Amino acid sequence: MEPMDSLGTWPRPVPADDRDFDVQVMRRLRTASGDDGAPDRPSVGERLGTSLLLVVPVLSALAVVLLWQQWSRSGSVLFLALVAVVLVATALWWTARLRRAFTTAQGRLGSRLANVVDHGVGVVRELVLEPLGEDAAATGDASGDGGRVRARLELSVTPVRGDRFSTVVEALYDAEAALLLEVGSHGPVRFLRDDPAGTTVIDTRLSEEQVAQVYRGAALN
């Protein structure tokens, strides 16, 4: 069982398959706009810089071949020195430009992701626990050793941005952890901004520091 963090959040559920949520995020990212509402597309300069990542190495290779041919004909050390200069300069430029391109791409992705996915704090208003397994279901015992429980939670969610909303989520818990769930339990959730009530899931990916940020954001909203 995962212990509660310093904020006293609800126990962590059994890790779930979040691929469906991730697929929905990817679909929305394809059409997401920037912070100003305009399509978030690379500028002409950024596209040119990306193209140069392919063009410059090719040009450098041609220069090296030509200089090598000149050296083989003349035997001058100058051409070997020029080959070394071209290779070193190209490597330094290419590494710096690639790093810049990755930084720009990460920044753009983060901006677009913020317009697609949001977080909030969910508070349990009602809950129903359903023991899994025929024996547990027959007895209604949710605390069997090693058993698991499906929890249906009606949540009131205060998002970091936007209006408060209500939703229902389902999650799988170890039986011992499920006993810690009660009306008033709270914790971080994530959802798609264009359909918060229909896409809310309990967020188990956040670090304790990130959870604290979500709580501060929800408190200030």
C-alpha positions in Angstrom: 0.0 0.0 0.0 1.3 3.4 -0.9 1.6 5.7 2.1 -0.1 9.1 2.1 2.1 12.0 1.3 2.6 15.1 3.5 -0.7 16.6 2.2 -2.7 13.7 3.5 -4.0 12.8 0.0 -6.0 9.6 -0.6 -4.2 6.3 -1.0 -2.8 5.6 -4.5 -4.8 3.1 -6.5 -3.3 0.2 -8.3 -1.5 1.5 -11.4 -3.9 1.6 -14.3 -3.5 1.4 -18.0 -3.6 5.1 -19.0 -3.0 4.5 -22.7 -6.6 5.5 -23.6 -6.1 8.9 -21.9 -2.7 9.4 -23.6 -4.2 8.6 -27.0 -6.9 11.3 -26.4 -4.1 13.7 -25.5 -2.2 13.0 -28.7 -5.3 13.5 -30.8 -6.0 16.9 -29.2 -2.3 17.9 -29.5 -2.5 17.6 -33.2 -5.1 20.4 -33.4 -4.1 22.3 -30.3 -3.4 26.1 -30.6 -1.0 28.3 -28.9 -1.6 30.5 -25.9 -3.0 33.3 -28.2 -5.5 30.9 -29.8 -3.6 30.8 -33.1 -2.3 27.5 -34.6 1.0 26.7 -32.9 3.3 26.2 -35.9 7.1 26.6 -36.1 8.3 29.9 -37.5 10.1 30.3 -40.8 13.4 30.6 -38.9 12.8 27.5 -36.9 11.9 25.5 -40.0 15.1 26.8 -41.7 17.2 25.9 -38.7 15.8 22.4 -38.7 16.5 22.1 -42.4 20.1 23.2 -41.8 20.6 20.2 -39.4 20.4 18.0 -42.5 22.0 20.4 -45.0 25.1 21.5 -43.1 26.5 17.9 -42.5 26.1 17.2 -46.2 27.9 20.3 -47.2 30.6 19.6 -44.7 31.1 16.1 -46.0 31.5 17.5 -49.6 34.0 20.0 -48.3 36.0 17.3 -46.5 36.0 15.2 -49.7 37.3 18.1 -51.8 39.9 19.0 -49.2 41.0 15.4 -49.0 41.5 15.2 -52.7 43.5 18.4 -52.7 45.7 17.0 -49.9 46.2 13.7 -51.8 47.4 15.7 -54.8 49.6 18.2 -53.1 50.5 16.6 -49.9 50.2 19.9 -48.1 49.5 19.8 -44.4 47.3 22.8 -44.8 44.5 20.8 -46.3 44.6 18.3 -43.5 44.3 21.2 -41.0 41.3 22.6 -43.0 39.7 19.1 -42.8 40.1 19.1 -39.1 38.7 22.6 -38.8 35.6 21.8 -40.9 34.9 18.6 -38.9 35.2 20.3 -35.5 33.3 23.4 -36.5 30.5 21.3 -38.0 30.3 19.0 -34.9 30.1 22.0 -32.5 27.5 23.8 -34.6 25.4 20.7 -35.2 25.4 19.8 -31.5 24.4 23.3 -30.4 21.7 23.6 -33.0 20.3 20.2 -32.2 20.1 21.1 -28.5 18.4 24.4 -29.3 15.9 22.6 -31.6 15.0 20.1 -28.8 14.6 23.0 -26.3 12.3 24.8 -28.6 10.3 21.7 -29.3 9.9 20.9 -25.6 8.8 24.4 -24.9 6.2 24.3 -27.7 5.0 20.9 -26.5 4.7 22.1 -22.9 2.7 25.1 -24.1 0.3 23.0 -26.2 0.0 20.4 -23.5 -1.1 23.1 -21.0 -3.9 23.9 -23.3 -5.0 20.2 -23.5 -4.4 18.7 -20.1 -5.1 20.3 -16.7 -5.0 19.2 -13.1 -7.1 19.8 -10.0 -7.9 18.5 -6.6 -10.7 16.0 -6.3 -12.7 15.6 -3.1 -14.8 12.4 -2.5 -18.5 13.2 -2.0 -19.8 9.6 -2.4 -18.1 6.3 -2.8 -19.1 2.7 -3.5 -16.6 -0.2 -2.9 -17.1 -3.4 -4.9 -14.9 -6.3 -3.8 -13.4 -8.3 -6.7 -13.6 -12.0 -6.8 -16.6 -14.3 -6.3 -16.0 -15.1 -2.6 -15.5 -11.5 -1.6 -18.5 -10.4 -3.6 -20.7 -13.0 -2.0 -19.6 -12.0 1.6 -19.3 -8.3 0.9 -15.9 -8.4 2.6 -13.6 -5.7 1.2 -10.7 -6.4 3.6 -9.7 -9.9 2.5 -6.0 -10.5 2.6 -4.4 -9.7 -0.8 -7.8 -8.9 -2.3 -8.6 -5.9 -4.5 -11.5 -3.6 -4.5 -13.1 -1.5 -7.3 -14.0 2.0 -6.0 -16.6 4.2 -7.7 -15.9 7.7 -6.5 -18.1 10.7 -7.0 -15.8 13.7 -6.9 -16.1 17.4 -6.6 -13.1 18.8 -8.5 -11.5 22.2 -8.0 -9.2 22.6 -11.0 -6.0 24.7 -11.2 -7.8 26.8 -13.9 -11.5 27.1 -14.6 -14.7 26.3 -12.8 -15.4 23.6 -10.3 -17.2 20.5 -11.6 -18.5 17.1 -10.5 -17.6 13.8 -12.0 -17.4 10.1 -11.3 -14.2 8.0 -11.6 -13.5 4.3 -11.0 -10.2 2.9 -9.8 -8.8 -0.3 -8.5 -7.3 -0.5 -5.0 -5.7 -3.1 -2.8 -8.2 -4.0 -0.1 -6.1 -2.5 2.7 -5.7 0.8 0.8 -9.5 0.9 0.0 -10.2 1.0 3.8 -8.6 4.4 3.9 -11.0 5.9 1.4 -13.9 7.9 2.9 -16.1 10.8 2.1 -13.8 13.8 2.3 -10.7 12.0 1.0 -8.9 14.2 -1.5 -6.1 14.0 -4.0 -4.8 15.1 -7.4 -6.6 14.4 -10.7 -6.0 15.2 -14.3 -8.4 15.7 -17.2 -8.8 17.1 -20.7 -9.7 20.7 -20.7 -12.4 20.3 -23.4 -14.2 17.6 -21.5 -13.2 17.7 -17.8 -16.2 15.7 -16.4 -15.9 13.0 -19.0 -12.1 12.4 -18.9 -11.1 12.8 -15.2 -8.7 10.2 -13.8 -6.8 10.0 -10.6 -3.2 11.2 -11.2 -0.5 8.8 -10.0 2.3 10.2 -12.1 3.0 13.3 -10.1 5.8 13.7 -7.6 5.0 15.0 -4.1 6.3 18.4 -5.1 4.1 18.5 -8.2 1.1 17.5 -6.1 1.8 20.4 -3.8 1.8 22.7 -6.8 -1.5 21.4 -7.9 -3.0 22.0 -4.4 -1.6 25.6 -4.4 -3.0 26.2 -7.8 -6.4 24.9 -6.9 -6.4 26.9 -3.7 -5.7 30.1 -5.7 -8.3 29.4 -8.3 
